[in-house]
Amino acid sequence: MKIISLPQTDLAQLLKQYFYSFLINQRRLSKHTINAYRDTFRVFLPYVALQQHKCVTALCLADINAPVVISFLQHLEDERKNKVQTRNARLTAIRSFLRYAGAQAPELLADIQPVLAIPEKRMDRFVFEYLAKVEIDAVLNIIDVATWFGRRDHALLLTLYNTGARVSEMVTLQVKDVDLQRQYAIHLYGKGRKERVVPLWQRTVTELRKWLIDAPTLPTAPLFSNRHGDALTRFGISQRLNCAVTAASKSCASLRGRKISPHSIRHTTAMHLLQSGVDLTVIALWLGHAKLETTHQYMEADIEMKREALAKLPAIETAQTQTAYVVGDELLSFLENL
């Protein structure tokens, strides 16, 4: 059978240049970011093709306009049940590509500008899940360290709590990334290829030493492996944490029915550092936050710190000592009619 090769459209050519030349070679974005942008177009292009009554290979850059993008974003929320955060991330990827396309094809800027002007949707501030000190202790202490799996899980979860690492950082850890001789620290490789060094508690150092007796000794071997010697996956770490939380909930009632993820442990680390009096800038470095505003959410979430601040306020004057202020009828009428 003879295969007919169709000529590439301007969209196909620009997309290939955008990924290979711009994102990978020029910006050198991480694999996770490249995959996120790729997944956006794997969902977006079939949707545009359906709206334009074309096949994906026949799409042109002119087919991507503001009404189509707005309709796609609504489709993500209504049909695919994506959260606002995902919707905004998809929009960011589309706008990034169109900015690149506009630089390569200035004659299309008039069509591109309305898409670039589409705003991100505001997100509700969520209350994140974190564990109290007694709860994280219950999770760690419930693990049976007499078994190989128990020693691994205990060292894994203790390291997760000590470092506040992202689960993506945990799955890439290797034996050589842990210094148990001089620095007593662990090297983490986070978002945007950012590297940071996090100090280890003496308890974590002790447990990691015990675990490394059983673990592979090759420097490039995964620090936390499965029974086959391969690195634990994100799902594997989540599953081991879930097992520990389920077992601990039998003796710690406050854990029952709660969904605790590895990211909850990251929040727990941040909250406990904050409650111990560690400065926000140090916590930001500890967690690898690019912006201090991200770390500030933990201060806003700490109800105990709010209570302490409230207790330090001077007493409010009694009603007898306050001067009454009466709003005029005309002003009240104006406000009521707004």
C-alpha positions in Angstrom: 0.0 0.0 0.0 1.4 3.4 -1.0 1.5 6.0 1.8 0.7 9.5 0.7 2.5 12.2 2.7 0.4 15.3 3.1 2.0 18.7 3.2 2.4 20.2 6.6 0.2 23.2 7.6 1.7 26.3 9.3 0.2 25.0 12.6 2.0 21.7 12.4 5.3 23.3 11.4 5.1 25.9 14.2 4.1 23.3 16.8 7.2 21.2 16.0 9.5 24.2 16.1 7.9 25.4 19.4 8.5 22.1 21.2 11.9 21.1 19.7 13.6 24.4 19.1 12.0 26.7 21.7 10.9 24.7 24.7 13.5 21.9 24.7 16.6 23.6 23.1 16.2 27.2 24.0 14.3 27.3 27.3 15.5 23.8 28.4 12.3 23.2 30.3 12.0 20.1 32.5 10.5 16.9 31.2 7.4 17.4 33.5 6.7 20.8 31.9 7.2 19.5 28.4 4.8 16.7 29.1 2.2 19.1 30.6 2.3 21.3 27.5 2.2 18.3 25.2 -0.9 16.9 27.0 -2.6 20.3 26.5 -2.3 20.1 22.8 -3.3 16.4 22.7 -6.6 17.4 24.2 -6.9 20.8 22.5 -6.2 20.0 18.8 -8.9 17.2 18.5 -11.4 19.7 20.1 -10.5 22.4 17.6 -10.7 19.9 14.7 -14.2 18.9 15.8 -15.3 22.5 16.0 -13.8 23.4 12.6 -15.1 20.2 11.0 -11.5 19.2 9.9 -9.1 16.5 10.7 -6.2 17.4 13.0 -3.6 17.3 10.3 -5.5 19.9 8.2 -5.7 22.5 11.0 -4.2 25.9 10.4 -3.0 28.5 12.9 -6.0 30.7 11.8 -8.3 28.0 13.2 -7.2 28.8 16.7 -9.2 31.9 17.6 -10.6 33.4 20.8 -14.1 31.9 20.5 -12.7 28.4 20.0 -10.3 28.7 22.9 -13.0 30.1 25.2 -15.3 27.2 24.2 -12.5 24.7 24.9 -11.9 26.1 28.4 -15.6 25.8 29.2 -15.5 22.2 27.8 -12.7 21.4 30.2 -14.8 22.4 33.2 -18.2 21.3 32.1 -17.5 18.0 30.2 -14.1 16.9 31.4 -14.8 18.1 35.0 -11.3 19.7 35.3 -10.6 22.1 38.1 -10.0 25.8 37.6 -6.3 25.2 38.2 -6.1 22.7 35.3 -8.2 25.1 33.1 -5.7 27.9 33.8 -2.7 25.6 33.1 -4.1 24.6 29.7 -4.7 28.3 28.9 -1.1 29.1 29.9 0.2 26.4 27.4 -1.9 27.7 24.6 -0.9 31.3 25.1 2.8 30.3 25.4 2.6 28.7 22.0 0.7 31.6 20.4 3.2 34.1 21.7 5.9 32.0 19.9 3.8 31.7 16.8 3.2 35.5 16.8 6.9 36.1 16.7 7.4 33.7 13.8 4.3 34.9 11.9 3.6 38.5 12.7 0.9 38.7 10.0 -1.3 36.6 12.3 -0.9 38.8 15.3 -4.4 40.3 14.8 -5.9 36.9 15.3 -3.6 35.9 18.1 -4.0 38.9 20.3 -7.6 38.2 21.3 -6.6 34.8 22.6 -3.7 36.3 24.6 -6.2 38.6 26.2 -8.3 35.8 27.6 -7.9 36.1 31.4 -7.2 33.3 33.8 -10.1 32.3 36.1 -9.7 33.2 39.7 -9.5 30.2 42.0 -11.0 29.9 45.5 -8.4 29.7 48.2 -8.4 26.1 49.5 -7.8 24.9 53.0 -5.0 22.4 52.6 -4.7 19.1 54.6 -1.9 18.7 57.1 -1.3 16.5 60.2 -0.9 17.5 63.8 2.3 16.4 65.5 0.5 13.6 67.3 -1.0 12.4 64.0 2.2 12.2 62.1 3.8 10.4 65.0 1.0 7.9 65.0 1.6 7.2 61.3 5.4 6.8 61.7 5.2 4.7 64.8 2.6 2.2 63.4 5.0 0.9 60.8 6.6 -2.5 61.7 10.4 -1.9 61.2 11.1 -5.6 61.8 10.4 -6.3 58.1 12.3 -5.2 55.0 9.2 -3.4 53.7 8.6 -1.8 57.1 12.1 -0.4 57.3 11.8 1.0 53.8 8.4 2.6 54.5 9.5 4.0 57.8 12.6 5.6 56.3 10.6 6.8 53.3 7.8 8.5 55.2 10.3 9.9 57.8 12.4 11.4 55.0 9.2 12.8 53.3 8.3 14.5 56.6 11.8 15.7 57.4 12.4 17.2 53.9 8.9 18.3 52.9 9.9 17.0 49.5 7.5 16.8 46.5 6.6 13.2 45.6 8.2 13.9 42.2 11.5 14.6 44.0 11.2 11.5 46.2 10.9 9.1 43.2 14.1 10.4 41.6 16.2 10.2 44.7 19.4 8.0 44.4 21.7 6.6 47.1 24.4 9.2 46.2 22.0 12.1 47.0 22.2 11.3 50.7 25.1 12.4 52.8 25.1 10.6 56.1 28.8 11.1 56.9 29.6 14.9 56.8 26.7 17.2 56.0 23.9 14.9 57.3 21.8 16.3 54.4 19.9 15.2 51.3 20.1 16.7 47.9 16.8 17.3 46.2 16.1 18.2 42.5 12.9 20.2 42.2 10.9 22.1 39.7 12.9 23.9 36.9 16.0 21.9 37.7 16.4 23.7 40.9 18.7 21.9 43.4 18.5 22.3 47.2 20.1 20.7 50.2 17.9 19.9 53.2 19.4 19.0 56.6 18.4 15.7 58.2 17.3 15.2 61.7 19.4 12.7 63.7 16.4 10.4 63.8 16.2 10.4 60.0 20.0 9.8 59.7 19.7 6.8 62.0 16.7 5.3 60.1 18.4 5.9 56.7 21.5 4.2 57.8 19.5 1.1 58.9 17.7 1.1 55.6 20.8 1.4 53.5 22.1 -1.8 55.1 19.3 -3.6 53.2 19.2 -1.3 50.2 21.4 -1.5 47.1 24.8 0.2 47.7 25.4 1.5 44.1 25.5 5.3 44.1 23.0 5.5 41.2 20.6 3.0 42.7 17.2 4.4 43.8 17.1 5.4 47.4 13.7 3.8 47.9 13.1 0.8 45.7 10.4 -1.8 45.3 10.9 -5.5 45.7 12.3 -5.7 42.1 15.0 -3.0 42.8 13.2 -0.3 40.7 12.4 3.1 42.1 9.1 3.5 43.8 6.6 5.3 41.7 4.3 8.2 42.7 1.5 5.7 43.1 3.7 3.4 45.1 4.6 6.1 47.6 0.9 7.2 47.9 -0.1 3.6 48.5 2.4 3.0 51.2 1.4 6.2 52.9 -2.3 5.3 52.7 -1.6 1.9 54.3 0.2 3.5 57.2 -2.6 6.1 57.7 -5.3 3.4 57.6 -3.4 1.4 60.2 -2.7 4.4 62.4 -6.4 5.5 62.3 -7.3 2.6 64.5 -5.5 4.1 67.4 -5.7 7.8 66.3 -9.3 8.7 65.8 -8.6 12.1 64.1 -7.1 10.2 61.1 -10.3 8.3 60.3 -11.9 9.1 57.0 -9.2 11.6 56.0 -7.5 11.5 52.6 -3.8 12.0 53.3 -1.5 12.4 50.3 2.3 12.8 50.1 1.6 16.5 49.4 -0.3 16.6 52.8 3.0 15.5 54.4 4.8 18.4 52.6 2.1 20.8 54.1 2.7 19.2 57.5 6.4 19.8 57.4 5.8 23.5 56.5 3.3 24.0 59.3 5.4 22.3 61.9 8.4 24.4 60.9 6.3 27.5 61.2 4.9 26.6 64.5 8.4 25.9 65.8 9.3 29.5 65.0 11.3 29.0 61.8 11.4 32.1 59.6 9.2 32.1 56.4 12.2 32.7 54.2 14.0 29.6 55.6 10.8 27.5 55.1 10.7 28.8 51.5 14.2 27.6 50.9 13.5 24.3 52.7 10.5 23.6 50.5 12.0 25.0 47.3 9.4 27.7 46.8 10.2 30.2 44.0 8.0 32.9 45.6 7.7 33.8 49.2 3.9 34.4 48.7 3.6 30.6 48.2 5.0 30.0 51.7 2.9 32.7 53.3 -0.2 30.6 52.8 0.9 28.5 55.8 1.0 31.5 58.1 -2.6 32.4 56.9 -3.7 28.8 57.6 -2.3 28.5 61.2 -5.3 29.2 63.5 -3.2 28.9 66.6 -0.9 31.7 65.5 -4.0 33.8 64.7 -5.3 33.1 68.3 -2.0 34.2 69.8 -2.0 37.4 67.7 -5.6 38.1 68.9 -4.6 37.6 72.5 -1.8 40.2 72.2 -4.3 42.9 71.0 -5.2 45.6 73.5 -8.6 45.3 75.1 -11.5 46.9 73.1 -13.0 49.9 74.8 -16.4 49.5 76.3 -19.5 50.9 74.6 -19.8 53.6 77.3 -16.4 55.1 76.4 -17.0 55.0 72.6 -18.3 58.0 70.7 -21.4 57.0 68.7 -21.5 57.8 65.0 -24.9 58.0 63.4 -25.2 57.6 59.6 -27.6 60.1 58.0 -30.8 58.9 56.5 -29.8 60.2 53.1 -26.6 58.1 53.1 -28.5 55.0 54.2 -31.0 55.5 51.4 -28.2 55.8 48.9 -26.6 52.6 50.1 -29.9 50.7 50.1 -30.6 51.7 46.5 -27.2 50.6 45.1 
